[in-house]
């Protein structure tokens, strides 16, 4: 599932910035809710079968399908993306955040491959194809509520 970013007019994954008071997983939870209307409990996160499942004195986040850094347009700064793959068989329970893109669509691998170059960043295409062609069938479907959001007393 991708959304057409209303400012960039390109198909992108849901995402945003990690705020100062949150963990990367907290950012995932709130950005998915804002941009798709999905509550995190409605989703399962795809995880490799061989993975660390417990760790002492820290919050353990899900494994991303990729962590990448790229230049943002002609601006002299970089964006770092932590990409996750999710599955669901439900419609979103929530509504989109105010001002969010409203053009949201599910794609097959064949459809992602066919999106014109000017309508999707190549790294978004590659992430989508990797998720659909590898993670969807080769990774485990894990309840998202198994991953803790930030709670300073838990660390």
PyMOL CGO cylinders between C-alpha atoms (Angstrom):
from pymol import cmd
from pymol.cgo import CYLINDER

trace = [
    CYLINDER, 0.00, 0.00, 0.00, 1.36, 3.38, -1.01, 0.3, 1, 1, 1, 1, 1, 1,
    CYLINDER, 1.36, 3.38, -1.01, 0.01, 6.89, -0.95, 0.3, 1, 1, 1, 1, 1, 1,
    CYLINDER, 0.01, 6.89, -0.95, 0.44, 9.61, -3.54, 0.3, 1, 1, 1, 1, 1, 1,
    CYLINDER, 0.44, 9.61, -3.54, 2.29, 12.36, -1.69, 0.3, 1, 1, 1, 1, 1, 1,
    CYLINDER, 2.29, 12.36, -1.69, 0.32, 15.51, -2.34, 0.3, 1, 1, 1, 1, 1, 1,
    CYLINDER, 0.32, 15.51, -2.34, 3.34, 17.84, -2.47, 0.3, 1, 1, 1, 1, 1, 1,
    CYLINDER, 3.34, 17.84, -2.47, 5.72, 15.56, -4.39, 0.3, 1, 1, 1, 1, 1, 1,
    CYLINDER, 5.72, 15.56, -4.39, 2.98, 13.92, -6.52, 0.3, 1, 1, 1, 1, 1, 1,
    CYLINDER, 2.98, 13.92, -6.52, 4.77, 10.58, -6.23, 0.3, 1, 1, 1, 1, 1, 1,
    CYLINDER, 4.77, 10.58, -6.23, 3.82, 7.20, -4.78, 0.3, 1, 1, 1, 1, 1, 1,
    CYLINDER, 3.82, 7.20, -4.78, 5.54, 6.79, -1.41, 0.3, 1, 1, 1, 1, 1, 1,
    CYLINDER, 5.54, 6.79, -1.41, 5.39, 4.56, 1.61, 0.3, 1, 1, 1, 1, 1, 1,
    CYLINDER, 5.39, 4.56, 1.61, 3.80, 6.00, 4.76, 0.3, 1, 1, 1, 1, 1, 1,
    CYLINDER, 3.80, 6.00, 4.76, 6.32, 7.77, 6.94, 0.3, 1, 1, 1, 1, 1, 1,
    CYLINDER, 6.32, 7.77, 6.94, 7.51, 10.82, 8.75, 0.3, 1, 1, 1, 1, 1, 1,
    CYLINDER, 7.51, 10.82, 8.75, 9.95, 12.08, 11.33, 0.3, 1, 1, 1, 1, 1, 1,
    CYLINDER, 9.95, 12.08, 11.33, 10.88, 10.65, 14.71, 0.3, 1, 1, 1, 1, 1, 1,
    CYLINDER, 10.88, 10.65, 14.71, 10.01, 13.30, 17.28, 0.3, 1, 1, 1, 1, 1, 1,
    CYLINDER, 10.01, 13.30, 17.28, 12.39, 14.10, 20.14, 0.3, 1, 1, 1, 1, 1, 1,
    CYLINDER, 12.39, 14.10, 20.14, 10.24, 12.35, 22.75, 0.3, 1, 1, 1, 1, 1, 1,
    CYLINDER, 10.24, 12.35, 22.75, 9.64, 9.10, 20.85, 0.3, 1, 1, 1, 1, 1, 1,
    CYLINDER, 9.64, 9.10, 20.85, 11.38, 5.94, 19.73, 0.3, 1, 1, 1, 1, 1, 1,
    CYLINDER, 11.38, 5.94, 19.73, 11.54, 4.93, 16.06, 0.3, 1, 1, 1, 1, 1, 1,
    CYLINDER, 11.54, 4.93, 16.06, 8.70, 2.43, 16.70, 0.3, 1, 1, 1, 1, 1, 1,
    CYLINDER, 8.70, 2.43, 16.70, 6.57, 5.18, 18.27, 0.3, 1, 1, 1, 1, 1, 1,
    CYLINDER, 6.57, 5.18, 18.27, 7.06, 7.17, 15.06, 0.3, 1, 1, 1, 1, 1, 1,
    CYLINDER, 7.06, 7.17, 15.06, 5.96, 4.19, 12.97, 0.3, 1, 1, 1, 1, 1, 1,
    CYLINDER, 5.96, 4.19, 12.97, 2.82, 3.80, 15.10, 0.3, 1, 1, 1, 1, 1, 1,
    CYLINDER, 2.82, 3.80, 15.10, 1.75, 7.43, 14.88, 0.3, 1, 1, 1, 1, 1, 1,
    CYLINDER, 1.75, 7.43, 14.88, 2.70, 7.95, 11.21, 0.3, 1, 1, 1, 1, 1, 1,
    CYLINDER, 2.70, 7.95, 11.21, 0.76, 4.87, 10.09, 0.3, 1, 1, 1, 1, 1, 1,
    CYLINDER, 0.76, 4.87, 10.09, -2.30, 6.08, 12.02, 0.3, 1, 1, 1, 1, 1, 1,
    CYLINDER, -2.30, 6.08, 12.02, -2.05, 9.62, 10.62, 0.3, 1, 1, 1, 1, 1, 1,
    CYLINDER, -2.05, 9.62, 10.62, -1.34, 8.68, 7.00, 0.3, 1, 1, 1, 1, 1, 1,
    CYLINDER, -1.34, 8.68, 7.00, -3.40, 5.51, 6.55, 0.3, 1, 1, 1, 1, 1, 1,
    CYLINDER, -3.40, 5.51, 6.55, -6.02, 5.44, 9.31, 0.3, 1, 1, 1, 1, 1, 1,
    CYLINDER, -6.02, 5.44, 9.31, -4.76, 2.03, 10.51, 0.3, 1, 1, 1, 1, 1, 1,
    CYLINDER, -4.76, 2.03, 10.51, -4.36, 1.41, 14.21, 0.3, 1, 1, 1, 1, 1, 1,
    CYLINDER, -4.36, 1.41, 14.21, -1.15, -0.53, 14.81, 0.3, 1, 1, 1, 1, 1, 1,
    CYLINDER, -1.15, -0.53, 14.81, -3.06, -3.42, 16.41, 0.3, 1, 1, 1, 1, 1, 1,
    CYLINDER, -3.06, -3.42, 16.41, -4.81, -3.99, 13.04, 0.3, 1, 1, 1, 1, 1, 1,
    CYLINDER, -4.81, -3.99, 13.04, -1.50, -4.86, 11.40, 0.3, 1, 1, 1, 1, 1, 1,
    CYLINDER, -1.50, -4.86, 11.40, 1.03, -7.65, 11.53, 0.3, 1, 1, 1, 1, 1, 1,
    CYLINDER, 1.03, -7.65, 11.53, 4.66, -6.79, 10.91, 0.3, 1, 1, 1, 1, 1, 1,
    CYLINDER, 4.66, -6.79, 10.91, 6.73, -9.10, 8.73, 0.3, 1, 1, 1, 1, 1, 1,
    CYLINDER, 6.73, -9.10, 8.73, 9.82, -10.36, 10.55, 0.3, 1, 1, 1, 1, 1, 1,
    CYLINDER, 9.82, -10.36, 10.55, 12.68, -12.69, 9.56, 0.3, 1, 1, 1, 1, 1, 1,
    CYLINDER, 12.68, -12.69, 9.56, 12.44, -16.11, 11.17, 0.3, 1, 1, 1, 1, 1, 1,
    CYLINDER, 12.44, -16.11, 11.17, 15.90, -15.81, 12.71, 0.3, 1, 1, 1, 1, 1, 1,
    CYLINDER, 15.90, -15.81, 12.71, 15.78, -12.73, 14.91, 0.3, 1, 1, 1, 1, 1, 1,
    CYLINDER, 15.78, -12.73, 14.91, 16.45, -11.53, 18.43, 0.3, 1, 1, 1, 1, 1, 1,
    CYLINDER, 16.45, -11.53, 18.43, 13.16, -11.65, 20.37, 0.3, 1, 1, 1, 1, 1, 1,
    CYLINDER, 13.16, -11.65, 20.37, 14.24, -10.52, 23.86, 0.3, 1, 1, 1, 1, 1, 1,
    CYLINDER, 14.24, -10.52, 23.86, 16.85, -8.14, 25.18, 0.3, 1, 1, 1, 1, 1, 1,
    CYLINDER, 16.85, -8.14, 25.18, 17.61, -6.88, 28.69, 0.3, 1, 1, 1, 1, 1, 1,
    CYLINDER, 17.61, -6.88, 28.69, 17.21, -3.28, 29.83, 0.3, 1, 1, 1, 1, 1, 1,
    CYLINDER, 17.21, -3.28, 29.83, 16.10, -1.93, 26.45, 0.3, 1, 1, 1, 1, 1, 1,
    CYLINDER, 16.10, -1.93, 26.45, 13.14, -1.73, 24.12, 0.3, 1, 1, 1, 1, 1, 1,
    CYLINDER, 13.14, -1.73, 24.12, 13.52, -4.18, 21.24, 0.3, 1, 1, 1, 1, 1, 1,
    CYLINDER, 13.52, -4.18, 21.24, 12.02, -2.91, 17.98, 0.3, 1, 1, 1, 1, 1, 1,
    CYLINDER, 12.02, -2.91, 17.98, 10.95, -5.03, 15.00, 0.3, 1, 1, 1, 1, 1, 1,
    CYLINDER, 10.95, -5.03, 15.00, 13.53, -5.71, 12.31, 0.3, 1, 1, 1, 1, 1, 1,
    CYLINDER, 13.53, -5.71, 12.31, 13.05, -3.41, 9.32, 0.3, 1, 1, 1, 1, 1, 1,
    CYLINDER, 13.05, -3.41, 9.32, 13.25, -4.73, 5.79, 0.3, 1, 1, 1, 1, 1, 1,
    CYLINDER, 13.25, -4.73, 5.79, 15.83, -1.99, 5.18, 0.3, 1, 1, 1, 1, 1, 1,
    CYLINDER, 15.83, -1.99, 5.18, 17.48, 1.08, 6.67, 0.3, 1, 1, 1, 1, 1, 1,
    CYLINDER, 17.48, 1.08, 6.67, 18.56, 3.52, 3.99, 0.3, 1, 1, 1, 1, 1, 1,
    CYLINDER, 18.56, 3.52, 3.99, 19.80, 7.06, 3.68, 0.3, 1, 1, 1, 1, 1, 1,
    CYLINDER, 19.80, 7.06, 3.68, 19.21, 9.18, 0.59, 0.3, 1, 1, 1, 1, 1, 1,
    CYLINDER, 19.21, 9.18, 0.59, 19.51, 12.75, -0.55, 0.3, 1, 1, 1, 1, 1, 1,
    CYLINDER, 19.51, 12.75, -0.55, 16.28, 14.68, -0.49, 0.3, 1, 1, 1, 1, 1, 1,
    CYLINDER, 16.28, 14.68, -0.49, 15.81, 16.40, -3.85, 0.3, 1, 1, 1, 1, 1, 1,
    CYLINDER, 15.81, 16.40, -3.85, 18.18, 19.25, -4.55, 0.3, 1, 1, 1, 1, 1, 1,
    CYLINDER, 18.18, 19.25, -4.55, 18.28, 20.20, -0.89, 0.3, 1, 1, 1, 1, 1, 1,
    CYLINDER, 18.28, 20.20, -0.89, 21.62, 19.68, 0.81, 0.3, 1, 1, 1, 1, 1, 1,
    CYLINDER, 21.62, 19.68, 0.81, 20.43, 17.24, 3.46, 0.3, 1, 1, 1, 1, 1, 1,
    CYLINDER, 20.43, 17.24, 3.46, 19.66, 13.57, 3.81, 0.3, 1, 1, 1, 1, 1, 1,
    CYLINDER, 19.66, 13.57, 3.81, 16.69, 11.48, 4.87, 0.3, 1, 1, 1, 1, 1, 1,
    CYLINDER, 16.69, 11.48, 4.87, 17.17, 8.19, 6.66, 0.3, 1, 1, 1, 1, 1, 1,
    CYLINDER, 17.17, 8.19, 6.66, 14.32, 5.74, 6.22, 0.3, 1, 1, 1, 1, 1, 1,
    CYLINDER, 14.32, 5.74, 6.22, 13.61, 2.70, 8.36, 0.3, 1, 1, 1, 1, 1, 1,
    CYLINDER, 13.61, 2.70, 8.36, 11.34, 0.57, 6.18, 0.3, 1, 1, 1, 1, 1, 1,
    CYLINDER, 11.34, 0.57, 6.18, 8.96, -2.04, 7.59, 0.3, 1, 1, 1, 1, 1, 1,
    CYLINDER, 8.96, -2.04, 7.59, 6.55, -4.38, 5.83, 0.3, 1, 1, 1, 1, 1, 1,
    CYLINDER, 6.55, -4.38, 5.83, 3.06, -4.93, 7.25, 0.3, 1, 1, 1, 1, 1, 1,
    CYLINDER, 3.06, -4.93, 7.25, 0.06, -7.06, 6.32, 0.3, 1, 1, 1, 1, 1, 1,
    CYLINDER, 0.06, -7.06, 6.32, -3.61, -6.77, 7.18, 0.3, 1, 1, 1, 1, 1, 1,
    CYLINDER, -3.61, -6.77, 7.18, -6.95, -8.12, 6.06, 0.3, 1, 1, 1, 1, 1, 1,
    CYLINDER, -6.95, -8.12, 6.06, -8.91, -5.26, 7.60, 0.3, 1, 1, 1, 1, 1, 1,
    CYLINDER, -8.91, -5.26, 7.60, -10.01, -1.82, 6.53, 0.3, 1, 1, 1, 1, 1, 1,
    CYLINDER, -10.01, -1.82, 6.53, -8.59, 1.05, 8.59, 0.3, 1, 1, 1, 1, 1, 1,
    CYLINDER, -8.59, 1.05, 8.59, -10.57, 1.82, 11.77, 0.3, 1, 1, 1, 1, 1, 1,
    CYLINDER, -10.57, 1.82, 11.77, -9.35, 5.38, 12.05, 0.3, 1, 1, 1, 1, 1, 1,
    CYLINDER, -9.35, 5.38, 12.05, -9.45, 8.34, 9.73, 0.3, 1, 1, 1, 1, 1, 1,
    CYLINDER, -9.45, 8.34, 9.73, -6.62, 10.16, 8.04, 0.3, 1, 1, 1, 1, 1, 1,
    CYLINDER, -6.62, 10.16, 8.04, -4.94, 13.00, 9.86, 0.3, 1, 1, 1, 1, 1, 1,
    CYLINDER, -4.94, 13.00, 9.86, -5.85, 16.52, 8.81, 0.3, 1, 1, 1, 1, 1, 1,
    CYLINDER, -5.85, 16.52, 8.81, -4.00, 17.54, 5.65, 0.3, 1, 1, 1, 1, 1, 1,
    CYLINDER, -4.00, 17.54, 5.65, -2.77, 14.03, 4.80, 0.3, 1, 1, 1, 1, 1, 1,
    CYLINDER, -2.77, 14.03, 4.80, -2.77, 12.62, 1.28, 0.3, 1, 1, 1, 1, 1, 1,
    CYLINDER, -2.77, 12.62, 1.28, -6.06, 10.93, 0.46, 0.3, 1, 1, 1, 1, 1, 1,
    CYLINDER, -6.06, 10.93, 0.46, -4.97, 8.91, -2.59, 0.3, 1, 1, 1, 1, 1, 1,
    CYLINDER, -4.97, 8.91, -2.59, -4.02, 5.54, -1.08, 0.3, 1, 1, 1, 1, 1, 1,
    CYLINDER, -4.02, 5.54, -1.08, -3.77, 2.33, -3.06, 0.3, 1, 1, 1, 1, 1, 1,
    CYLINDER, -3.77, 2.33, -3.06, -2.71, -1.29, -2.72, 0.3, 1, 1, 1, 1, 1, 1,
    CYLINDER, -2.71, -1.29, -2.72, -0.38, -2.53, -5.45, 0.3, 1, 1, 1, 1, 1, 1,
    CYLINDER, -0.38, -2.53, -5.45, 0.77, -5.90, -6.71, 0.3, 1, 1, 1, 1, 1, 1,
    CYLINDER, 0.77, -5.90, -6.71, 4.44, -6.44, -7.56, 0.3, 1, 1, 1, 1, 1, 1,
    CYLINDER, 4.44, -6.44, -7.56, 3.59, -6.23, -11.26, 0.3, 1, 1, 1, 1, 1, 1,
    CYLINDER, 3.59, -6.23, -11.26, 1.78, -2.91, -10.72, 0.3, 1, 1, 1, 1, 1, 1,
    CYLINDER, 1.78, -2.91, -10.72, 4.67, -1.43, -8.71, 0.3, 1, 1, 1, 1, 1, 1,
    CYLINDER, 4.67, -1.43, -8.71, 7.11, -2.45, -11.44, 0.3, 1, 1, 1, 1, 1, 1,
    CYLINDER, 7.11, -2.45, -11.44, 4.90, -0.69, -14.02, 0.3, 1, 1, 1, 1, 1, 1,
    CYLINDER, 4.90, -0.69, -14.02, 4.58, 2.69, -12.23, 0.3, 1, 1, 1, 1, 1, 1,
    CYLINDER, 4.58, 2.69, -12.23, 6.26, 5.31, -14.45, 0.3, 1, 1, 1, 1, 1, 1,
    CYLINDER, 6.26, 5.31, -14.45, 9.69, 6.46, -13.20, 0.3, 1, 1, 1, 1, 1, 1,
    CYLINDER, 9.69, 6.46, -13.20, 8.51, 10.02, -12.60, 0.3, 1, 1, 1, 1, 1, 1,
    CYLINDER, 8.51, 10.02, -12.60, 5.71, 8.80, -10.30, 0.3, 1, 1, 1, 1, 1, 1,
    CYLINDER, 5.71, 8.80, -10.30, 7.76, 6.75, -7.81, 0.3, 1, 1, 1, 1, 1, 1,
    CYLINDER, 7.76, 6.75, -7.81, 11.29, 7.09, -6.39, 0.3, 1, 1, 1, 1, 1, 1,
    CYLINDER, 11.29, 7.09, -6.39, 13.31, 4.08, -7.50, 0.3, 1, 1, 1, 1, 1, 1,
    CYLINDER, 13.31, 4.08, -7.50, 14.19, 3.16, -3.90, 0.3, 1, 1, 1, 1, 1, 1,
    CYLINDER, 14.19, 3.16, -3.90, 10.47, 3.04, -3.02, 0.3, 1, 1, 1, 1, 1, 1,
    CYLINDER, 10.47, 3.04, -3.02, 9.86, 0.75, -5.98, 0.3, 1, 1, 1, 1, 1, 1,
    CYLINDER, 9.86, 0.75, -5.98, 12.74, -1.53, -4.90, 0.3, 1, 1, 1, 1, 1, 1,
    CYLINDER, 12.74, -1.53, -4.90, 11.52, -1.67, -1.29, 0.3, 1, 1, 1, 1, 1, 1,
    CYLINDER, 11.52, -1.67, -1.29, 7.99, -2.52, -2.40, 0.3, 1, 1, 1, 1, 1, 1,
    CYLINDER, 7.99, -2.52, -2.40, 9.17, -5.26, -4.74, 0.3, 1, 1, 1, 1, 1, 1,
    CYLINDER, 9.17, -5.26, -4.74, 11.47, -6.72, -2.08, 0.3, 1, 1, 1, 1, 1, 1,
    CYLINDER, 11.47, -6.72, -2.08, 8.63, -6.78, 0.46, 0.3, 1, 1, 1, 1, 1, 1,
    CYLINDER, 8.63, -6.78, 0.46, 6.16, -8.40, -1.94, 0.3, 1, 1, 1, 1, 1, 1,
    CYLINDER, 6.16, -8.40, -1.94, 8.55, -10.85, -3.58, 0.3, 1, 1, 1, 1, 1, 1,
    CYLINDER, 8.55, -10.85, -3.58, 10.61, -11.91, -0.54, 0.3, 1, 1, 1, 1, 1, 1,
    CYLINDER, 10.61, -11.91, -0.54, 9.24, -10.82, 2.83, 0.3, 1, 1, 1, 1, 1, 1,
    CYLINDER, 9.24, -10.82, 2.83, 5.57, -11.59, 2.20, 0.3, 1, 1, 1, 1, 1, 1,
    CYLINDER, 5.57, -11.59, 2.20, 6.24, -15.29, 1.65, 0.3, 1, 1, 1, 1, 1, 1,
    CYLINDER, 6.24, -15.29, 1.65, 9.54, -15.79, 3.48, 0.3, 1, 1, 1, 1, 1, 1,
    CYLINDER, 9.54, -15.79, 3.48, 9.07, -13.88, 6.73, 0.3, 1, 1, 1, 1, 1, 1,
    CYLINDER, 9.07, -13.88, 6.73, 6.84, -14.49, 9.77, 0.3, 1, 1, 1, 1, 1, 1,
    CYLINDER, 6.84, -14.49, 9.77, 3.67, -12.46, 10.47, 0.3, 1, 1, 1, 1, 1, 1,
    CYLINDER, 3.67, -12.46, 10.47, 4.06, -11.05, 14.01, 0.3, 1, 1, 1, 1, 1, 1,
    CYLINDER, 4.06, -11.05, 14.01, 1.50, -9.12, 16.07, 0.3, 1, 1, 1, 1, 1, 1,
    CYLINDER, 1.50, -9.12, 16.07, 2.54, -5.48, 16.23, 0.3, 1, 1, 1, 1, 1, 1,
    CYLINDER, 2.54, -5.48, 16.23, 1.36, -5.19, 19.83, 0.3, 1, 1, 1, 1, 1, 1,
    CYLINDER, 1.36, -5.19, 19.83, 4.24, -7.51, 20.76, 0.3, 1, 1, 1, 1, 1, 1,
    CYLINDER, 4.24, -7.51, 20.76, 6.51, -4.50, 20.27, 0.3, 1, 1, 1, 1, 1, 1,
    CYLINDER, 6.51, -4.50, 20.27, 6.58, -1.93, 22.97, 0.3, 1, 1, 1, 1, 1, 1,
    CYLINDER, 6.58, -1.93, 22.97, 6.22, 1.76, 22.45, 0.3, 1, 1, 1, 1, 1, 1,
    CYLINDER, 6.22, 1.76, 22.45, 8.32, 4.03, 24.61, 0.3, 1, 1, 1, 1, 1, 1,
    CYLINDER, 8.32, 4.03, 24.61, 7.96, 3.86, 28.35, 0.3, 1, 1, 1, 1, 1, 1,
    CYLINDER, 7.96, 3.86, 28.35, 10.99, 5.27, 30.20, 0.3, 1, 1, 1, 1, 1, 1,
    CYLINDER, 10.99, 5.27, 30.20, 10.33, 3.06, 33.22, 0.3, 1, 1, 1, 1, 1, 1,
    CYLINDER, 10.33, 3.06, 33.22, 10.74, -0.07, 31.10, 0.3, 1, 1, 1, 1, 1, 1,
    CYLINDER, 10.74, -0.07, 31.10, 14.34, 0.65, 30.14, 0.3, 1, 1, 1, 1, 1, 1,
]
cmd.load_cgo(trace, "trace")
